Amino acid sequence: MKKTRSELRENIMTILYQINVYRSEKMNYDLESILEENKANDDKFIITIVNGVLEKEKDLDKVINKYMQDWTISRLGNIDKAIFRMSVYELLYTDTPHIVSINEGIELSKKYSDEKITKMLNGVLDSILDGEVHE
C-alpha cells in the first residue's frame, strides 16, 4: 500500500534523526544504507527532501537560528533538529503549500517532541513564512 505524504515525512524525520545521531557520535554512515534500511531508497519524495536538507543544512540552520528567540538549533535534540530542518526545507525550497509544510512539521513535533518545542517550531515557521518566503 502506498504511504501518505505524512507517513513519508515521518520516514524523512527518522532518516535525518539517524544521520544526526551518527554525526553526534562521530560515526561513519552511508546514506544509501540508511535509505535502504528505512525502505526509502526508491521513493523520490523522501530522497529529494533528505538530500535537500543535507545539501542546504548550513543555510537552513542560519535561517532557523535567525528566527529562534534566545535559542539555537544546536541546543535541540536530534529528533527536533530533524523536524525543524525538514519543515524549513520544505517551506523554503519546495512547492508544497506553505500551510501543509507548517502543519506537517507541527504534527510531527506534537507526536515526537514536547509542547515547548512544538510552540517554538510553530513560531519559527510562521516567522520564516513572514520574513523569508514573503520577502
Chimera marker file (.cmm) of the C-alpha trace (Angstrom):
<marker_set name="trace">
<marker id="1" x="0.000" y="0.000" z="0.000" r="1" g="1" b="0" radius="0.5"/>
<marker id="2" x="1.281" y="3.447" z="-0.919" r="1" g="1" b="0" radius="0.5"/>
<marker id="3" x="2.262" y="5.666" z="2.005" r="1" g="1" b="0" radius="0.5"/>
<marker id="4" x="0.707" y="9.071" z="2.590" r="1" g="1" b="0" radius="0.5"/>
<marker id="5" x="2.865" y="12.181" z="2.448" r="1" g="1" b="0" radius="0.5"/>
<marker id="6" x="2.537" y="12.404" z="6.241" r="1" g="1" b="0" radius="0.5"/>
<marker id="7" x="3.965" y="8.889" z="6.587" r="1" g="1" b="0" radius="0.5"/>
<marker id="8" x="6.745" y="9.755" z="4.137" r="1" g="1" b="0" radius="0.5"/>
<marker id="9" x="7.628" y="12.817" z="6.213" r="1" g="1" b="0" radius="0.5"/>
<marker id="10" x="7.842" y="10.600" z="9.267" r="1" g="1" b="0" radius="0.5"/>
<marker id="11" x="10.302" y="8.426" z="7.304" r="1" g="1" b="0" radius="0.5"/>
<marker id="12" x="12.304" y="11.533" z="6.381" r="1" g="1" b="0" radius="0.5"/>
<marker id="13" x="12.388" y="12.615" z="10.023" r="1" g="1" b="0" radius="0.5"/>
<marker id="14" x="13.644" y="9.155" z="11.037" r="1" g="1" b="0" radius="0.5"/>
<marker id="15" x="16.393" y="9.190" z="8.398" r="1" g="1" b="0" radius="0.5"/>
<marker id="16" x="17.534" y="12.699" z="9.356" r="1" g="1" b="0" radius="0.5"/>
<marker id="17" x="17.417" y="11.704" z="13.026" r="1" g="1" b="0" radius="0.5"/>
<marker id="18" x="19.658" y="8.698" z="12.337" r="1" g="1" b="0" radius="0.5"/>
<marker id="19" x="22.138" y="10.889" z="10.479" r="1" g="1" b="0" radius="0.5"/>
<marker id="20" x="22.150" y="13.390" z="13.379" r="1" g="1" b="0" radius="0.5"/>
<marker id="21" x="22.883" y="10.555" z="15.834" r="1" g="1" b="0" radius="0.5"/>
<marker id="22" x="25.698" y="9.160" z="13.695" r="1" g="1" b="0" radius="0.5"/>
<marker id="23" x="27.225" y="12.622" z="13.381" r="1" g="1" b="0" radius="0.5"/>
<marker id="24" x="26.916" y="13.427" z="17.089" r="1" g="1" b="0" radius="0.5"/>
<marker id="25" x="28.626" y="10.114" z="17.906" r="1" g="1" b="0" radius="0.5"/>
<marker id="26" x="31.232" y="10.803" z="15.207" r="1" g="1" b="0" radius="0.5"/>
<marker id="27" x="30.298" y="7.556" z="13.455" r="1" g="1" b="0" radius="0.5"/>
<marker id="28" x="30.667" y="6.983" z="9.741" r="1" g="1" b="0" radius="0.5"/>
<marker id="29" x="27.468" y="6.361" z="7.842" r="1" g="1" b="0" radius="0.5"/>
<marker id="30" x="26.360" y="5.642" z="4.317" r="1" g="1" b="0" radius="0.5"/>
<marker id="31" x="23.244" y="7.468" z="3.129" r="1" g="1" b="0" radius="0.5"/>
<marker id="32" x="22.306" y="4.702" z="0.707" r="1" g="1" b="0" radius="0.5"/>
<marker id="33" x="22.385" y="2.155" z="3.525" r="1" g="1" b="0" radius="0.5"/>
<marker id="34" x="20.234" y="4.357" z="5.743" r="1" g="1" b="0" radius="0.5"/>
<marker id="35" x="17.723" y="4.850" z="2.933" r="1" g="1" b="0" radius="0.5"/>
<marker id="36" x="17.658" y="1.113" z="2.258" r="1" g="1" b="0" radius="0.5"/>
<marker id="37" x="17.286" y="0.312" z="5.953" r="1" g="1" b="0" radius="0.5"/>
<marker id="38" x="14.260" y="2.617" z="6.066" r="1" g="1" b="0" radius="0.5"/>
<marker id="39" x="12.856" y="1.157" z="2.843" r="1" g="1" b="0" radius="0.5"/>
<marker id="40" x="13.135" y="4.578" z="1.253" r="1" g="1" b="0" radius="0.5"/>
<marker id="41" x="15.810" y="4.094" z="-1.385" r="1" g="1" b="0" radius="0.5"/>
<marker id="42" x="13.273" y="4.176" z="-4.227" r="1" g="1" b="0" radius="0.5"/>
<marker id="43" x="10.937" y="6.929" z="-3.016" r="1" g="1" b="0" radius="0.5"/>
<marker id="44" x="11.593" y="10.148" z="-4.937" r="1" g="1" b="0" radius="0.5"/>
<marker id="45" x="9.902" y="12.428" z="-2.363" r="1" g="1" b="0" radius="0.5"/>
<marker id="46" x="11.982" y="11.065" z="0.532" r="1" g="1" b="0" radius="0.5"/>
<marker id="47" x="15.247" y="11.135" z="-1.422" r="1" g="1" b="0" radius="0.5"/>
<marker id="48" x="14.612" y="14.684" z="-2.653" r="1" g="1" b="0" radius="0.5"/>
<marker id="49" x="13.852" y="16.061" z="0.814" r="1" g="1" b="0" radius="0.5"/>
<marker id="50" x="16.656" y="14.164" z="2.599" r="1" g="1" b="0" radius="0.5"/>
<marker id="51" x="19.260" y="15.189" z="0.012" r="1" g="1" b="0" radius="0.5"/>
<marker id="52" x="17.948" y="18.757" z="0.010" r="1" g="1" b="0" radius="0.5"/>
<marker id="53" x="18.138" y="19.052" z="3.792" r="1" g="1" b="0" radius="0.5"/>
<marker id="54" x="21.674" y="17.619" z="3.855" r="1" g="1" b="0" radius="0.5"/>
<marker id="55" x="22.797" y="19.866" z="0.999" r="1" g="1" b="0" radius="0.5"/>
<marker id="56" x="21.278" y="23.055" z="2.487" r="1" g="1" b="0" radius="0.5"/>
<marker id="57" x="21.808" y="22.218" z="6.163" r="1" g="1" b="0" radius="0.5"/>
<marker id="58" x="24.048" y="25.194" z="6.981" r="1" g="1" b="0" radius="0.5"/>
<marker id="59" x="21.683" y="27.611" z="5.237" r="1" g="1" b="0" radius="0.5"/>
<marker id="60" x="18.681" y="26.040" z="6.975" r="1" g="1" b="0" radius="0.5"/>
<marker id="61" x="20.370" y="26.334" z="10.372" r="1" g="1" b="0" radius="0.5"/>
<marker id="62" x="21.163" y="30.023" z="9.734" r="1" g="1" b="0" radius="0.5"/>
<marker id="63" x="17.539" y="30.755" z="8.887" r="1" g="1" b="0" radius="0.5"/>
<marker id="64" x="16.261" y="28.740" z="11.849" r="1" g="1" b="0" radius="0.5"/>
<marker id="65" x="18.678" y="30.450" z="14.266" r="1" g="1" b="0" radius="0.5"/>
<marker id="66" x="17.671" y="33.857" z="12.892" r="1" g="1" b="0" radius="0.5"/>
<marker id="67" x="14.070" y="33.257" z="13.996" r="1" g="1" b="0" radius="0.5"/>
<marker id="68" x="14.653" y="31.418" z="17.284" r="1" g="1" b="0" radius="0.5"/>
<marker id="69" x="14.484" y="33.658" z="20.317" r="1" g="1" b="0" radius="0.5"/>
<marker id="70" x="17.353" y="33.198" z="22.804" r="1" g="1" b="0" radius="0.5"/>
<marker id="71" x="17.965" y="29.703" z="21.441" r="1" g="1" b="0" radius="0.5"/>
<marker id="72" x="19.875" y="27.926" z="18.661" r="1" g="1" b="0" radius="0.5"/>
<marker id="73" x="19.227" y="24.765" z="16.713" r="1" g="1" b="0" radius="0.5"/>
<marker id="74" x="22.421" y="23.244" z="18.132" r="1" g="1" b="0" radius="0.5"/>
<marker id="75" x="20.677" y="23.094" z="21.538" r="1" g="1" b="0" radius="0.5"/>
<marker id="76" x="17.818" y="20.969" z="20.213" r="1" g="1" b="0" radius="0.5"/>
<marker id="77" x="17.659" y="17.196" z="20.398" r="1" g="1" b="0" radius="0.5"/>
<marker id="78" x="18.295" y="15.103" z="17.292" r="1" g="1" b="0" radius="0.5"/>
<marker id="79" x="14.602" y="14.470" z="16.582" r="1" g="1" b="0" radius="0.5"/>
<marker id="80" x="13.800" y="18.167" z="16.937" r="1" g="1" b="0" radius="0.5"/>
<marker id="81" x="16.669" y="19.159" z="14.626" r="1" g="1" b="0" radius="0.5"/>
<marker id="82" x="15.345" y="16.726" z="12.031" r="1" g="1" b="0" radius="0.5"/>
<marker id="83" x="11.807" y="18.120" z="12.251" r="1" g="1" b="0" radius="0.5"/>
<marker id="84" x="12.935" y="21.764" z="12.149" r="1" g="1" b="0" radius="0.5"/>
<marker id="85" x="15.275" y="21.259" z="9.179" r="1" g="1" b="0" radius="0.5"/>
<marker id="86" x="12.801" y="19.181" z="7.198" r="1" g="1" b="0" radius="0.5"/>
<marker id="87" x="9.952" y="21.641" z="7.799" r="1" g="1" b="0" radius="0.5"/>
<marker id="88" x="12.019" y="24.692" z="6.908" r="1" g="1" b="0" radius="0.5"/>
<marker id="89" x="13.473" y="23.000" z="3.838" r="1" g="1" b="0" radius="0.5"/>
<marker id="90" x="10.006" y="22.101" z="2.598" r="1" g="1" b="0" radius="0.5"/>
<marker id="91" x="8.758" y="25.627" z="3.336" r="1" g="1" b="0" radius="0.5"/>
<marker id="92" x="11.615" y="27.367" z="1.502" r="1" g="1" b="0" radius="0.5"/>
<marker id="93" x="12.631" y="25.008" z="-1.285" r="1" g="1" b="0" radius="0.5"/>
<marker id="94" x="9.595" y="23.010" z="-2.431" r="1" g="1" b="0" radius="0.5"/>
<marker id="95" x="6.259" y="23.806" z="-3.987" r="1" g="1" b="0" radius="0.5"/>
<marker id="96" x="4.364" y="22.200" z="-1.108" r="1" g="1" b="0" radius="0.5"/>
<marker id="97" x="1.673" y="24.642" z="0.052" r="1" g="1" b="0" radius="0.5"/>
<marker id="98" x="3.052" y="26.619" z="2.990" r="1" g="1" b="0" radius="0.5"/>
<marker id="99" x="0.209" y="25.683" z="5.320" r="1" g="1" b="0" radius="0.5"/>
<marker id="100" x="0.867" y="21.990" z="4.620" r="1" g="1" b="0" radius="0.5"/>
<marker id="101" x="4.607" y="22.327" z="5.329" r="1" g="1" b="0" radius="0.5"/>
<marker id="102" x="3.877" y="24.066" z="8.617" r="1" g="1" b="0" radius="0.5"/>
<marker id="103" x="1.071" y="21.750" z="9.715" r="1" g="1" b="0" radius="0.5"/>
<marker id="104" x="3.021" y="18.594" z="8.903" r="1" g="1" b="0" radius="0.5"/>
<marker id="105" x="6.004" y="19.813" z="10.944" r="1" g="1" b="0" radius="0.5"/>
<marker id="106" x="3.758" y="20.762" z="13.852" r="1" g="1" b="0" radius="0.5"/>
<marker id="107" x="2.027" y="17.351" z="13.818" r="1" g="1" b="0" radius="0.5"/>
<marker id="108" x="5.369" y="15.517" z="13.874" r="1" g="1" b="0" radius="0.5"/>
<marker id="109" x="6.534" y="17.745" z="16.702" r="1" g="1" b="0" radius="0.5"/>
<marker id="110" x="3.347" y="17.074" z="18.686" r="1" g="1" b="0" radius="0.5"/>
<marker id="111" x="3.959" y="13.342" z="18.267" r="1" g="1" b="0" radius="0.5"/>
<marker id="112" x="7.714" y="13.255" z="18.987" r="1" g="1" b="0" radius="0.5"/>
<marker id="113" x="8.609" y="16.388" z="20.974" r="1" g="1" b="0" radius="0.5"/>
<marker id="114" x="7.315" y="18.265" z="23.948" r="1" g="1" b="0" radius="0.5"/>
<marker id="115" x="4.877" y="21.160" z="23.901" r="1" g="1" b="0" radius="0.5"/>
<marker id="116" x="7.582" y="23.838" z="24.302" r="1" g="1" b="0" radius="0.5"/>
<marker id="117" x="9.426" y="22.629" z="21.211" r="1" g="1" b="0" radius="0.5"/>
<marker id="118" x="6.181" y="22.431" z="19.238" r="1" g="1" b="0" radius="0.5"/>
<marker id="119" x="5.339" y="26.035" z="20.163" r="1" g="1" b="0" radius="0.5"/>
<marker id="120" x="8.872" y="27.117" z="19.251" r="1" g="1" b="0" radius="0.5"/>
<marker id="121" x="8.643" y="25.324" z="15.888" r="1" g="1" b="0" radius="0.5"/>
<marker id="122" x="5.290" y="26.935" z="15.158" r="1" g="1" b="0" radius="0.5"/>
<marker id="123" x="6.681" y="30.383" z="15.925" r="1" g="1" b="0" radius="0.5"/>
<marker id="124" x="9.829" y="29.833" z="13.871" r="1" g="1" b="0" radius="0.5"/>
<marker id="125" x="7.910" y="28.503" z="10.860" r="1" g="1" b="0" radius="0.5"/>
<marker id="126" x="5.400" y="31.365" z="10.997" r="1" g="1" b="0" radius="0.5"/>
<marker id="127" x="8.237" y="33.898" z="11.255" r="1" g="1" b="0" radius="0.5"/>
<marker id="128" x="10.112" y="32.308" z="8.350" r="1" g="1" b="0" radius="0.5"/>
<marker id="129" x="6.942" y="32.387" z="6.275" r="1" g="1" b="0" radius="0.5"/>
<marker id="130" x="6.509" y="36.097" z="7.041" r="1" g="1" b="0" radius="0.5"/>
<marker id="131" x="10.188" y="37.047" z="6.786" r="1" g="1" b="0" radius="0.5"/>
<marker id="132" x="11.772" y="34.778" z="4.186" r="1" g="1" b="0" radius="0.5"/>
<marker id="133" x="9.030" y="33.449" z="1.954" r="1" g="1" b="0" radius="0.5"/>
<marker id="134" x="7.039" y="36.668" z="1.589" r="1" g="1" b="0" radius="0.5"/>
<marker id="135" x="10.030" y="38.994" z="1.221" r="1" g="1" b="0" radius="0.5"/>
<link id1="1" id2="2" r="1" g="1" b="0" radius="0.2"/>
<link id1="2" id2="3" r="1" g="1" b="0" radius="0.2"/>
<link id1="3" id2="4" r="1" g="1" b="0" radius="0.2"/>
<link id1="4" id2="5" r="1" g="1" b="0" radius="0.2"/>
<link id1="5" id2="6" r="1" g="1" b="0" radius="0.2"/>
<link id1="6" id2="7" r="1" g="1" b="0" radius="0.2"/>
<link id1="7" id2="8" r="1" g="1" b="0" radius="0.2"/>
<link id1="8" id2="9" r="1" g="1" b="0" radius="0.2"/>
<link id1="9" id2="10" r="1" g="1" b="0" radius="0.2"/>
<link id1="10" id2="11" r="1" g="1" b="0" radius="0.2"/>
<link id1="11" id2="12" r="1" g="1" b="0" radius="0.2"/>
<link id1="12" id2="13" r="1" g="1" b="0" radius="0.2"/>
<link id1="13" id2="14" r="1" g="1" b="0" radius="0.2"/>
<link id1="14" id2="15" r="1" g="1" b="0" radius="0.2"/>
<link id1="15" id2="16" r="1" g="1" b="0" radius="0.2"/>
<link id1="16" id2="17" r="1" g="1" b="0" radius="0.2"/>
<link id1="17" id2="18" r="1" g="1" b="0" radius="0.2"/>
<link id1="18" id2="19" r="1" g="1" b="0" radius="0.2"/>
<link id1="19" id2="20" r="1" g="1" b="0" radius="0.2"/>
<link id1="20" id2="21" r="1" g="1" b="0" radius="0.2"/>
<link id1="21" id2="22" r="1" g="1" b="0" radius="0.2"/>
<link id1="22" id2="23" r="1" g="1" b="0" radius="0.2"/>
<link id1="23" id2="24" r="1" g="1" b="0" radius="0.2"/>
<link id1="24" id2="25" r="1" g="1" b="0" radius="0.2"/>
<link id1="25" id2="26" r="1" g="1" b="0" radius="0.2"/>
<link id1="26" id2="27" r="1" g="1" b="0" radius="0.2"/>
<link id1="27" id2="28" r="1" g="1" b="0" radius="0.2"/>
<link id1="28" id2="29" r="1" g="1" b="0" radius="0.2"/>
<link id1="29" id2="30" r="1" g="1" b="0" radius="0.2"/>
<link id1="30" id2="31" r="1" g="1" b="0" radius="0.2"/>
<link id1="31" id2="32" r="1" g="1" b="0" radius="0.2"/>
<link id1="32" id2="33" r="1" g="1" b="0" radius="0.2"/>
<link id1="33" id2="34" r="1" g="1" b="0" radius="0.2"/>
<link id1="34" id2="35" r="1" g="1" b="0" radius="0.2"/>
<link id1="35" id2="36" r="1" g="1" b="0" radius="0.2"/>
<link id1="36" id2="37" r="1" g="1" b="0" radius="0.2"/>
<link id1="37" id2="38" r="1" g="1" b="0" radius="0.2"/>
<link id1="38" id2="39" r="1" g="1" b="0" radius="0.2"/>
<link id1="39" id2="40" r="1" g="1" b="0" radius="0.2"/>
<link id1="40" id2="41" r="1" g="1" b="0" radius="0.2"/>
<link id1="41" id2="42" r="1" g="1" b="0" radius="0.2"/>
<link id1="42" id2="43" r="1" g="1" b="0" radius="0.2"/>
<link id1="43" id2="44" r="1" g="1" b="0" radius="0.2"/>
<link id1="44" id2="45" r="1" g="1" b="0" radius="0.2"/>
<link id1="45" id2="46" r="1" g="1" b="0" radius="0.2"/>
<link id1="46" id2="47" r="1" g="1" b="0" radius="0.2"/>
<link id1="47" id2="48" r="1" g="1" b="0" radius="0.2"/>
<link id1="48" id2="49" r="1" g="1" b="0" radius="0.2"/>
<link id1="49" id2="50" r="1" g="1" b="0" radius="0.2"/>
<link id1="50" id2="51" r="1" g="1" b="0" radius="0.2"/>
<link id1="51" id2="52" r="1" g="1" b="0" radius="0.2"/>
<link id1="52" id2="53" r="1" g="1" b="0" radius="0.2"/>
<link id1="53" id2="54" r="1" g="1" b="0" radius="0.2"/>
<link id1="54" id2="55" r="1" g="1" b="0" radius="0.2"/>
<link id1="55" id2="56" r="1" g="1" b="0" radius="0.2"/>
<link id1="56" id2="57" r="1" g="1" b="0" radius="0.2"/>
<link id1="57" id2="58" r="1" g="1" b="0" radius="0.2"/>
<link id1="58" id2="59" r="1" g="1" b="0" radius="0.2"/>
<link id1="59" id2="60" r="1" g="1" b="0" radius="0.2"/>
<link id1="60" id2="61" r="1" g="1" b="0" radius="0.2"/>
<link id1="61" id2="62" r="1" g="1" b="0" radius="0.2"/>
<link id1="62" id2="63" r="1" g="1" b="0" radius="0.2"/>
<link id1="63" id2="64" r="1" g="1" b="0" radius="0.2"/>
<link id1="64" id2="65" r="1" g="1" b="0" radius="0.2"/>
<link id1="65" id2="66" r="1" g="1" b="0" radius="0.2"/>
<link id1="66" id2="67" r="1" g="1" b="0" radius="0.2"/>
<link id1="67" id2="68" r="1" g="1" b="0" radius="0.2"/>
<link id1="68" id2="69" r="1" g="1" b="0" radius="0.2"/>
<link id1="69" id2="70" r="1" g="1" b="0" radius="0.2"/>
<link id1="70" id2="71" r="1" g="1" b="0" radius="0.2"/>
<link id1="71" id2="72" r="1" g="1" b="0" radius="0.2"/>
<link id1="72" id2="73" r="1" g="1" b="0" radius="0.2"/>
<link id1="73" id2="74" r="1" g="1" b="0" radius="0.2"/>
<link id1="74" id2="75" r="1" g="1" b="0" radius="0.2"/>
<link id1="75" id2="76" r="1" g="1" b="0" radius="0.2"/>
<link id1="76" id2="77" r="1" g="1" b="0" radius="0.2"/>
<link id1="77" id2="78" r="1" g="1" b="0" radius="0.2"/>
<link id1="78" id2="79" r="1" g="1" b="0" radius="0.2"/>
<link id1="79" id2="80" r="1" g="1" b="0" radius="0.2"/>
<link id1="80" id2="81" r="1" g="1" b="0" radius="0.2"/>
<link id1="81" id2="82" r="1" g="1" b="0" radius="0.2"/>
<link id1="82" id2="83" r="1" g="1" b="0" radius="0.2"/>
<link id1="83" id2="84" r="1" g="1" b="0" radius="0.2"/>
<link id1="84" id2="85" r="1" g="1" b="0" radius="0.2"/>
<link id1="85" id2="86" r="1" g="1" b="0" radius="0.2"/>
<link id1="86" id2="87" r="1" g="1" b="0" radius="0.2"/>
<link id1="87" id2="88" r="1" g="1" b="0" radius="0.2"/>
<link id1="88" id2="89" r="1" g="1" b="0" radius="0.2"/>
<link id1="89" id2="90" r="1" g="1" b="0" radius="0.2"/>
<link id1="90" id2="91" r="1" g="1" b="0" radius="0.2"/>
<link id1="91" id2="92" r="1" g="1" b="0" radius="0.2"/>
<link id1="92" id2="93" r="1" g="1" b="0" radius="0.2"/>
<link id1="93" id2="94" r="1" g="1" b="0" radius="0.2"/>
<link id1="94" id2="95" r="1" g="1" b="0" radius="0.2"/>
<link id1="95" id2="96" r="1" g="1" b="0" radius="0.2"/>
<link id1="96" id2="97" r="1" g="1" b="0" radius="0.2"/>
<link id1="97" id2="98" r="1" g="1" b="0" radius="0.2"/>
<link id1="98" id2="99" r="1" g="1" b="0" radius="0.2"/>
<link id1="99" id2="100" r="1" g="1" b="0" radius="0.2"/>
<link id1="100" id2="101" r="1" g="1" b="0" radius="0.2"/>
<link id1="101" id2="102" r="1" g="1" b="0" radius="0.2"/>
<link id1="102" id2="103" r="1" g="1" b="0" radius="0.2"/>
<link id1="103" id2="104" r="1" g="1" b="0" radius="0.2"/>
<link id1="104" id2="105" r="1" g="1" b="0" radius="0.2"/>
<link id1="105" id2="106" r="1" g="1" b="0" radius="0.2"/>
<link id1="106" id2="107" r="1" g="1" b="0" radius="0.2"/>
<link id1="107" id2="108" r="1" g="1" b="0" radius="0.2"/>
<link id1="108" id2="109" r="1" g="1" b="0" radius="0.2"/>
<link id1="109" id2="110" r="1" g="1" b="0" radius="0.2"/>
<link id1="110" id2="111" r="1" g="1" b="0" radius="0.2"/>
<link id1="111" id2="112" r="1" g="1" b="0" radius="0.2"/>
<link id1="112" id2="113" r="1" g="1" b="0" radius="0.2"/>
<link id1="113" id2="114" r="1" g="1" b="0" radius="0.2"/>
<link id1="114" id2="115" r="1" g="1" b="0" radius="0.2"/>
<link id1="115" id2="116" r="1" g="1" b="0" radius="0.2"/>
<link id1="116" id2="117" r="1" g="1" b="0" radius="0.2"/>
<link id1="117" id2="118" r="1" g="1" b="0" radius="0.2"/>
<link id1="118" id2="119" r="1" g="1" b="0" radius="0.2"/>
<link id1="119" id2="120" r="1" g="1" b="0" radius="0.2"/>
<link id1="120" id2="121" r="1" g="1" b="0" radius="0.2"/>
<link id1="121" id2="122" r="1" g="1" b="0" radius="0.2"/>
<link id1="122" id2="123" r="1" g="1" b="0" radius="0.2"/>
<link id1="123" id2="124" r="1" g="1" b="0" radius="0.2"/>
<link id1="124" id2="125" r="1" g="1" b="0" radius="0.2"/>
<link id1="125" id2="126" r="1" g="1" b="0" radius="0.2"/>
<link id1="126" id2="127" r="1" g="1" b="0" radius="0.2"/>
<link id1="127" id2="128" r="1" g="1" b="0" radius="0.2"/>
<link id1="128" id2="129" r="1" g="1" b="0" radius="0.2"/>
<link id1="129" id2="130" r="1" g="1" b="0" radius="0.2"/>
<link id1="130" id2="131" r="1" g="1" b="0" radius="0.2"/>
<link id1="131" id2="132" r="1" g="1" b="0" radius="0.2"/>
<link id1="132" id2="133" r="1" g="1" b="0" radius="0.2"/>
<link id1="133" id2="134" r="1" g="1" b="0" radius="0.2"/>
<link id1="134" id2="135" r="1" g="1" b="0" radius="0.2"/>
</marker_set>
